[in-house]
Amino acid sequence: MNNNQRTKNEKEFDIWIQKEDGGRIYSFEVAGKLGWKAKYLKEVNKEEINIRFWQEIYDQNNILKEIHEKYPLDKGHQKL
């Protein structure tokens, strides 16, 4: 495991979930206009190597409205 990268991820992201396989999913939220929010999520394997990075957009009622997968392939915004 890359302890330097884990420490960096823990400082950059507010919350993380430990996965059974030793990887993690990190996340943090950013408040938007009119009560909407964006949640940024980063999934890493047990070696702290990026597997996936995406953004979720929630409306003022905390309902998921869009997903924007950015890594490994930028798929653009997908409205739900």
C-alpha positions as CSV (number, residue, x, y, z in Angstrom):
1,M,0.0,0.0,0.0
2,N,1.1,3.5,-0.7
3,N,0.9,5.3,2.7
4,N,1.9,8.7,1.2
5,Q,-1.0,8.5,-1.2
6,R,-3.5,7.3,1.5
7,T,-2.5,10.2,3.7
8,K,-3.0,12.7,0.8
9,N,-6.4,11.2,0.0
10,E,-7.5,11.4,3.6
11,K,-6.6,15.1,3.8
12,E,-8.2,15.9,0.4
13,F,-11.5,14.0,1.1
14,D,-13.8,14.4,4.1
15,I,-15.2,10.9,4.2
16,W,-14.1,7.5,3.1
17,I,-15.6,4.0,3.2
18,Q,-13.3,1.0,3.6
19,K,-14.2,-1.8,1.1
20,E,-13.9,-5.5,1.8
21,D,-11.1,-5.9,-0.8
22,G,-8.9,-3.4,1.0
23,G,-9.7,-0.5,-1.3
24,R,-11.6,2.7,-0.4
25,I,-14.2,5.1,-1.8
26,Y,-13.4,8.7,-0.8
27,S,-15.9,11.5,-1.1
28,F,-16.5,15.2,-0.4
29,E,-19.4,17.6,-1.1
30,V,-19.6,21.1,-2.5
31,A,-22.6,23.3,-2.0
32,G,-24.1,24.7,-5.2
33,K,-26.7,27.3,-6.2
34,L,-30.3,27.1,-5.1
35,G,-29.6,24.3,-2.6
36,W,-28.1,21.8,-5.1
37,K,-24.8,20.0,-4.3
38,A,-22.1,18.1,-6.0
39,K,-20.5,15.1,-4.5
40,Y,-17.1,14.0,-5.7
41,L,-16.2,10.3,-5.3
42,K,-12.9,8.6,-5.9
43,E,-12.5,4.8,-5.8
44,V,-9.0,3.3,-5.2
45,N,-7.7,-0.2,-4.8
46,K,-5.8,-1.5,-1.8
47,E,-2.6,0.0,-3.2
48,E,-4.3,3.5,-3.4
49,I,-4.3,3.4,-7.2
50,N,-7.2,5.2,-8.8
51,I,-9.9,2.9,-10.2
52,R,-12.7,5.4,-10.8
53,F,-13.5,9.1,-10.2
54,W,-17.0,10.6,-10.7
55,Q,-19.3,13.4,-9.7
56,E,-22.9,13.1,-8.5
57,I,-25.3,16.1,-8.7
58,Y,-28.1,16.3,-6.2
59,D,-31.1,18.7,-6.2
60,Q,-32.4,20.7,-3.3
61,N,-34.4,17.7,-2.1
62,N,-31.2,15.5,-2.1
63,I,-32.4,13.5,-5.1
64,L,-29.6,12.3,-7.4
65,K,-30.1,14.1,-10.8
66,E,-26.8,13.6,-12.7
67,I,-23.7,11.5,-12.7
68,H,-20.5,12.6,-14.5
69,E,-17.9,9.8,-14.6
70,K,-14.6,11.4,-15.2
71,Y,-12.1,8.5,-14.9
72,P,-11.1,6.1,-16.3
73,L,-13.1,7.5,-19.3
74,D,-14.8,10.8,-19.3
75,K,-18.4,9.9,-20.2
76,G,-19.9,13.4,-19.7
77,H,-23.0,14.3,-17.7
78,Q,-25.6,11.6,-17.6
79,K,-29.0,13.0,-16.6
80,L,-31.2,10.6,-14.6
